[in-house]
């Protein structure tokens, strides 16, 4: 096979496959092109190599773990790509348990992370001398670059998945209601606290217009806010918080504190809202106001002259009859001795 054909065959290894399929497909192709007996992708930590993909005698091989000291793999980690075209066992005196025992040739190239640090290697062992050691080294180096890119992608993907899992767990268990809305006002997510607050299950709302959570008489007003925001960028609530009215599934209207923020991702815009039910707070405030009104009604209508003084003798409050008797206004008395 011509070198150019070999490169194309190697580069075409299982595009779009999973990482596991790609790595084993790459090793299979390398072994076939080079006539090799064994091929491995390994990660190396503290002088110990562990295979994450292996191809042995035309089949997938088991996971291998071994000390690289005294093997050509150690040379790869120290100095980069290595090619031994013949006499491998004589050169390294490999033990029977070694990956390369009984093999004649070796090609290895380091796998690097985004910072260029060597984190493993791709190595190929052949039972016969290499016909073209230069081409063999180039092919393995090319494959190692592809493996490095794939493993880096896998690490990024795993980190992203962990981050998303943590975010989902935080949102799901948050005490406040949290929802996200897309650029068209359609609900994208709705956490457990929001379900409890509004009486809807998340699957009842995903894809629905957010207006379903807004009282009917306020929906046109909300729509005008949204239109103004997209037209001018002016927001009355984005980046801040305010108290607004919301509507539960059963039609009950209740007060909430809503803090909203804009999310820009991949050229699109979404919005996240953190919702706190302030019904109890408002009820307590109204109860306090009613209590104050009752106190004032009783206090002001007492026939006696009544005043409330601080320990220092400062007038804190006086009933209306006291003020009328003295011919004084309220602000002329409060705060004086």
Secondary structure, DSSP 8 states (H G I E B T S, - for coil): --HHHHHHHHHTTTTT--HHHHHHHHHHHHHHHHT-SEEEEEEEETTEEEEEEEEETTEE----EEE-TTSHHHHHHHHS-EEE-S-HHHHH---TTSTTTT-SEEEEEEEE-TT--EEEEEEEEESS--S-HHHHHHHHHHHHHHHHHHHHHHHHHHHHHHHHHHHHHHHHH-SSEEEEE-TTSBEEEE-HHHHHHHS--HHHHTTSBGGGGS-GGGHHHHHHHHHHHHHH---SSBTSEEEEEEE-TTS-EEEEEEEEEEEEETTEEEEEEEEEE-HHHHHHHHHHHHHHHHHHHHHHT-SS--EEE-TTS-EEEE-HHHHHHHT--HHHHTT--
